[in-house]
Amino acid sequence: ELCETNKLSRAQGGAPHRTGLKSFARIRKEMMDRGEKTDRLTMFMKTRAKKTKNNEGQQVETFDEEAAAIISQFNDYLEERLADEEDDSYREEVFTKVMGEDTHGRVRMYGTGVTPSQIFGQTSTTSEINEKRTLEDMERNYESKLNDLKNGYESQLGEMKSKYDDVSSRLDLLMAHVGIQVNSSGTRSDQ
């Protein structure tokens, strides 16, 4: 049973890196020293490459099937934009589209111990969350006040309508009473 579970776990691993004991931080530093890009997309390609020799004895980088499929997806997205329009944020977006969101507290392609806030800054800080909650509370408060005012005005309107109907009916009675004593010519008739 344990053997089968381990096989399934290994199968879900995706494209394994080919760096051996060399840390991603060390690879990143070497790339920076050579002036190469060090975004996560480039790091993925660099850490998944197998170094082999071709027929002429030259060293060539090749990829296994899983890594090649992922890199193909990267390239499909990158072809949508011109090379001069590609900035680090777009390359980061492509990496996230293909590989999916990082799990909580982890940043892929940076090695162990690196947190999202160290790389991307405080994107979902407590102050932003509190500000959002405050705005939502203010919105609910204003909606509540608006509904209270609306209900108050509707109540006042109902009372005014009731008073109007009362005054109107009294005026009709008065007119009827006066209409009996005044004839159509406007002269008073005594009965």
N, C-alpha and C positions, 0 to 999 in steps of 0.2 A: 504493500500500500504506500509506504513512504517513498519507495522508488518511483512509483507512478506519479505521486504528487510532485516530486522533484523534477521529473521529466516535464510535466505540465508547466511548472514555474519557469524552467529554463527556456521553454518554447515561447513564453510570453516576453522574454527579455528584450527582443528587438535586436538591433544591430550592435554587437559588442564593440567596445573600443579596442584599438590595437596598439596601445601605448605601453603596455607592460607595466613596470613599476614606476615609470616616469609620471609625475603628477600633472594634472591639467594646468595648474598654476605655473609650473616650470615650462611647459610647452607654450603657454601664452606669453611668458616672459621672453622666450627665445624668438617667438614670432614678432613681438614688439621690437626686439633688438634688430631684427632683419627688416623692419618697416612694413610688415604684413598686417592685413586686417585681423582683428582679434574678436570680431563679433561671434555670437554663438553659432551662426550658420557656418562660418568659415572654420571655427573650432570643430564642429561636428565632422566636416569633411576631412580636416587634418587628422583627427584622432581615429577615424574609421579606415584610413588608407592602409593597405598592406604594401610594404615595399618589396618588390620582386625584381628580378633582372630579366630583361627581354633577350631575344636571340643574339643581339649584338653586345650583350654584357652591360647594357646601361640600366641604371636603377629606374624603375617605373612604379608609380602608385596605382594599385588596383583596389577594387572594392568587392566585398562579398555581395550576394544577391540582395539581402535585406538592406544593407547600406546603400547599394546602387539604386534600389527602388525609392528610398527616401530622398536621396540626392536628386533623382529624376524629378520628384515632386517639387523640390526646391527650385530646380532649374525652370520648370514649367511656370511657376509663379514669377520668377525673376525675369523671364522673357516678356512678361506683360508690360514691363516698364523699360524705358531706355536706360542704358548703363549710367548715364550722367544724372538720371533722376533717382537712382538708387541711393538712399542714405541709410545710415545705421538703423534708424527707426523702422524703415520699410523692411530691411533685412531681418530685424527682430520680429516684425509682424509676420513675415513669411515663415520664420522658424516656428513661431507659436501656432500658425495655421496648420503646419504639417505635423509638428510633434505634439501639439496640444498644450494646454496650460500646465505650468509647473505645479507640483503639489505644494501644499502649505509649507512655508519655511525653507523651500529648496529652490536652487537655481541650477538647472542643468548646464553642463559645459564649463562650470567654474570649480568643480571639485567639492570636497567636503568642507563643512564649516562656513560656507558663504551663504548669506541670507539675502532675500530680495531687496531689503532696505539698503544694504551695502552697495548693491549694483544699480538699482533703479531709483533709489531715494525713497522717501516716505510717501508712497503713492496713495495709500489708504490710511492716513494718519488718524489718530484719535480726534484731533481737532477738526478734520474734514468730516468725520462721522458725526461729531457733536454739532458741527455747523449744519449738516444736512438734517439732523434731528430737530435742531432749533427752527430751521426754516419750515419743516413739516408741522411742528407744533404751532408756529405763528400762523401758518395757512389754516390749520384746523381752528385756531382761536378766532381768526378773522371770519371764517365761514360760519362759526357759531354765532359771533356777534351779528353778522349780516342776517342770519336766520332769525335771531331774536328781534332785530329791528324790523324785519319784514313781518314777523308775526305781530309785533306791536302795532305797526301801521295798519295791518289788516284788521286788527281788533278795533283800533280807533275808527277806521273806515266803516266797520260794521256798526259801531255805536252811532256814528254820524248819520249813516243811512237810516238807522232806526229812528233817530230824532227827526230826521227829515220827513220820514213817513208819518210820524206822529204829528208834526206841524202841518204837513200837507193835508192829513185827514181832518184836523181841527179847522184849517182854512176852508176846506170843502164844506164842513158843517156850518161855519160862519157865513160862507157865501150862500148856502142853501137857505139859512135863516134870513139873511138880508135879502135874498132873491124873492122871498115870499112877500116882504113888505115893500119892495120896490118893483114897480111894473116895468114893462119893456121901454116905456118912454122916459123912464128915469124920474118920474114924479112919484111922490109918495101917495099911496092909497091907504085910506083908513078903513079898517074893517071892524 
